[in-house]
Amino acid sequence: MVQGRKPRMLVVGPTLKQMGGVGMFNEILLASPLRERFELIHLDTTRPQESMDKVATLSPVNFLFFFRQMWRLLVILLTRRPALMHQPITDRVSYFKEGAFMLLARLLGVRVVGHLHGNQFKRLAEHRNGLVRRAVIAILRLPNVMIALSESWRRYLLDLAPGLNVVVVPNTVEADIAALAEAPPHTPGESADAACTILFMGSLGSRKGLFDALKAVPLVREQAPQAHFVFAGGPELGAEREQVEQAQAQAIAAGGVDFPGIVTGQAKLDLFAGADVFLLPSYQENFPISVLEAMAAGLPLVVTPVGALPEVLEEGRNAFFVSPGDVQALADRLVRLARDPALRQAMGAANRELFRRDYAPEVILAKIEALYERVLR
């Protein structure tokens, strides 16, 4: 390393043009104060919108994307000579592409930080085919260090691959969202009949529990007619688009719901600032950034005990946990919050405090920087 020159660090992955936790975290990383310590290079793997339904499949177009990205990676590694590569790691077919990227970097002497985001990673790691399982573990061993989003995920990775170098660094949120944690708290009406906006933010599909949430809407509004639901996000990638569109049409006809689509920027801030309750009844998660966003906004949570959520949230203090698929229990918790403004305010305040202490951008980015320094040494 030339004296006085910033070490070069390559960030691989999509941006927010391709929605999801990986793109969001990359945006946070690239816009962060880490630019003052490192020369950041970005290998953008964002897909064209028209090919999004082919994500994580063996479609021929994906092989074309892979070879193009592999070539661009090789050029960057040979001409820019980064000292470090930050590689997000997901699941399904994409996991093996990410493994190829890390292998190439290691062969060319670049140190690699792997960052496990994939909410369906366990399904891949526990594949019935032994060759697939062995390939998964071999790829896990490629990075110099692996970031897990929670302690439970760290333990899971160590059970899979004993001796793996794994550190826990949770997710965080964009600076504009984090600023909500310092804004004056949203004050709900004191009456049990005061208006209550329930916000769902995420991919619209079965994995995030959309259909369960839509089934709960009439049950909630029967007992709390002042409740209004907002489902923000685009349809889940894959074959569910038609089913999602039908469910949307039926829900809109029944009333009490809005579907603003994918929201970013000020529109997203306005949704969080105007909401009273956050809802995410997922079947699979790692550590969803949308939950952290809701915590920063001071919202009580109704979520499922999946991924890292039961590890970091306390039942009744930060969130109400509902088993995936239990529509009646989901409706019951939402009714309780809709009719109890004081409870909403208390849980929201606890979530803001937890966010500021453990998940604010300055807290997480300091951990990331310390990790980079350690790997470079």
Secondary structure, DSSP 4 states (H G I P E B T S, - for coil): --TTPPPEEEEEE--TTS-SHHHHHHHHHHTSGGGGTSEEEEEE-PPPGGGGGGTTS--HHHHHHHHHHHHHHHHHHHHT--SEEEEEE--TTHHHHHHHHHHHHHHTT-EEEEEE--TTHHHHHT-S-HHHHHHHHHHHTSSSEEEESSHHHHHHHHHHSTT--EEE------HHHHGGGGSPPP---SSTTS-EEEEEES-BSGGGTHHHHHHHHHHHHHH-TTEEEEEESPBPSSTTHHHHHHHHHHHHHHSSEEEEES--HHHHHHHHHH-SEEEE--SS-SS-HHHHHHHHTT--EEE-S-TTHHHH--BTTTEEE--TT-HHHHHHHHHHHHT-HHHHHHHHHHHHHHHHHHTSHHHHHHHHHHHHHHHH-
